[in-house]
Amino acid sequence: MSDSPVPHSELRAGTARRRAGFILLGVAGALLLGADLAFGSVRIPFMEASKALFGRASDSAWNDIVRIFRLPKALTAASAGAALALAGLILQTIFRNPLAGPDSLGIGAGASVGVGIVVLLAGGSSGAALLSGLGLAGWAGLAAAAALGSFAVLLLILAAARRVENGVTLLIVGLLVGYLAGALVSLMVWFGSPQKTQVFLGWTYGSFSGVTLERLPILLGALGMGAALTGRSAKPLDALLLGERYAESVGIRVKPARARVLVAASILAGTVTAFCGPIAFLGIAAPQAARRIFRSSAHRVLMPASALIGAVFALTADVVAQSPGGGSVLPVNPILALIGAPIVLSVFLRGASGKDPA
Amino acid sequence: MKSSEALSPPAATAVLEACGLSAGWRQGKSATRLLRNITLTLPPGRFVALVGPNGAGKSTLLRTLVGMQSPLAGTVRLRGLPIKSLTVEDRARLAACVFTDRFDSGWFTVSDIVSFGRYPYTDARNRLTESDREIVSEAIRETGLSGFESRRFAELSDGEKQKALTARAVAQDAPLLVLDEPTAFLDAPARIEVFHLAARLARTRGKAVIVSTHDVDLALRHAEELWILDREHRFSSGAPETMALSGALGRAFDGPVVRFDPASGAFRALSESVPFAVGISGDDPVALGWTFRLAERLGCVIEPEDGHYDASIKVSRTGHAISWELEAAGKVTRAASFETLAELLGRLIDSARKRPDPT
């Protein structure tokens, strides 16, 4: 082993850092999950909240609150955060741009068009009952529509990316595609009935609490599918960091590999958007934080790391959202922007000074 | 292709063969043919330099030869196997490439980058076996990057990056190694190192190496064979010396201002004004050589065929001191440094150019 390409001490230092990182993030995630179960309009002690998971809390009302309302919400937050982070990681690699993400490339906006078509235009059911009254099949359809909308935008951006090499130009293209999708949504809102519009606008604020226990399997199933597709792609994704020509020259079939991960990103980002509304910043910021903390560019490290960090960010935002207490809840998006924007900004500034890898 | 070859089993000798190859782009149904009817073979252990002016089609030829672009006509064979029948993985095991593409290497270290060479051999989870690791460290050693293994790739100099990328291609363990303009961003010593390394890989590892380059001078000095694409996209090949003397190099590159000079094996700008002929003599070869260069730099014609000199220079050297006797029109002047010689000679040339041409 003296011939190992990496000196032993270096190898150990890297592995130790990784192990410590994953343990810390796991502990933070578990604590935040517990906090998310405990906090809310009714404060439940931490221990009681974890007992309530198994129906053993001293107050039977707590059992119901935790199991019926808070657990689905916490799981939704964690899985949505993980999914958006994975989607962001894929997009940053494919577009070779550290500032790419589901929202910065207009993919969330594409999902909104899909959702808008389903909510505002389709179906004759009367407004307010629409989202809440949507059957399980309806929700699966909504998720599919959002994923399709995301994928359509991704194809547009991909076509643009072949023409423009410059990463910042690509972001501007994403911004414009976002405006375009926004315009379509506005027109649909204009023609939609007032009740439907109100439901739709409520959705655009972004929230993890709309997913009930029955709908949770659809969300988790779709995200699991996306994550499985992503997980199998660590090898080609690493190669794509060197560019398409190098990837092909080491035996990667670039087009199918890229198509597979873009479908995965659409499923991940689209499904989350369908269930939780457009969630900003998470998708860009979590992979950035993962690279910074784990000092790695290898996807076999970055995938679990980004997913964990995404879950931690989302849970943090959800816990903070409950902090006013007394029945009032803050919207999630501004809180995520408060966490995410400084991270993205620091990446942008570091990139401009050329000091550290993004 | 000759019929005897078609019958015999795939020739184990040639790493790369192209027959009647036409290459260019296809756009929809129309095709732009850039290169026509190229036939070539490349045996193992041969180091070839591909030269030609910009736009001659060097990159198109290389991309077609390694199968990243399909030919418009003709066939390419790698180790006797038609390239059309090969999968991407097969091709990666037969041909390794180094491109000029820049990429953001992030946190990847030198050994991470070199390990990419093992991609065609690793499983879906990309785990390196003990022998993969050995091949990676061997490639790193071979390219002179020992001790750089855990350095971040992004922190390397351009020359070291080129070595690491070459090490990556070596780790790919393919019989054909293609380096597309590896000297493009390098300083003079690093350029020579690249050619030296390419020649060594051909000699010691038996690899067939193709280097495309704008450094014709280095190509002439190091490559065993020269492939030339000229402005009309015509292909020719041969030993560097043959290509220089046959005029093939000149035909490819000569323009209104610059010509290839077979005598010195380098490109020269044509002097526009009256030629000034000098004869140079002396015993010390080094002092003599640099005096030649000085005279050439000032635009003189050296040792003209008709034996008529406008001036003659005698060089003598004792120890480190070099001195010159410059004789023109019966007058003798002396110089003790290149600077003084340049000034004296320059004055003579100026006054000769002001006189109307006697013929």
Boltz contact constraints between the chains, C-beta under 6 A:
constraints:
  - contact:
      token1: [A, 3]
      token2: [B, 134]
      max_distance: 6.0
  - contact:
      token1: [A, 3]
      token2: [B, 137]
      max_distance: 6.0
  - contact:
      token1: [A, 4]
      token2: [B, 133]
      max_distance: 6.0
  - contact:
      token1: [A, 5]
      token2: [B, 111]
      max_distance: 6.0
  - contact:
      token1: [A, 5]
      token2: [B, 133]
      max_distance: 6.0
  - contact:
      token1: [A, 5]
      token2: [B, 136]
      max_distance: 6.0
  - contact:
      token1: [A, 5]
      token2: [B, 137]
      max_distance: 6.0
  - contact:
      token1: [A, 5]
      token2: [B, 149]
      max_distance: 6.0
  - contact:
      token1: [A, 6]
      token2: [B, 111]
      max_distance: 6.0
  - contact:
      token1: [A, 6]
      token2: [B, 149]
      max_distance: 6.0
  - contact:
      token1: [A, 6]
      token2: [B, 150]
      max_distance: 6.0
  - contact:
      token1: [A, 10]
      token2: [B, 150]
      max_distance: 6.0
  - contact:
      token1: [A, 235]
      token2: [B, 126]
      max_distance: 6.0
  - contact:
      token1: [A, 242]
      token2: [B, 103]
      max_distance: 6.0
  - contact:
      token1: [A, 243]
      token2: [B, 101]
      max_distance: 6.0
  - contact:
      token1: [A, 243]
      token2: [B, 103]
      max_distance: 6.0
  - contact:
      token1: [A, 245]
      token2: [B, 99]
      max_distance: 6.0
  - contact:
      token1: [A, 245]
      token2: [B, 101]
      max_distance: 6.0
  - contact:
      token1: [A, 249]
      token2: [B, 97]
      max_distance: 6.0
  - contact:
      token1: [A, 250]
      token2: [B, 92]
      max_distance: 6.0
  - contact:
      token1: [A, 250]
      token2: [B, 116]
      max_distance: 6.0
  - contact:
      token1: [A, 250]
      token2: [B, 119]
      max_distance: 6.0
  - contact:
      token1: [A, 251]
      token2: [B, 88]
      max_distance: 6.0
  - contact:
      token1: [A, 251]
      token2: [B, 89]
      max_distance: 6.0
  - contact:
      token1: [A, 251]
      token2: [B, 92]
      max_distance: 6.0
  - contact:
      token1: [A, 251]
      token2: [B, 119]
      max_distance: 6.0
  - contact:
      token1: [A, 251]
      token2: [B, 120]
      max_distance: 6.0
  - contact:
      token1: [A, 253]
      token2: [B, 88]
      max_distance: 6.0
  - contact:
      token1: [A, 295]
      token2: [B, 107]
      max_distance: 6.0
  - contact:
      token1: [A, 296]
      token2: [B, 107]
      max_distance: 6.0
  - contact:
      token1: [A, 297]
      token2: [B, 106]
      max_distance: 6.0
  - contact:
      token1: [A, 297]
      token2: [B, 107]
      max_distance: 6.0
  - contact:
      token1: [A, 297]
      token2: [B, 108]
      max_distance: 6.0
  - contact:
      token1: [A, 357]
      token2: [B, 106]
      max_distance: 6.0
  - contact:
      token1: [A, 357]
      token2: [B, 107]
      max_distance: 6.0
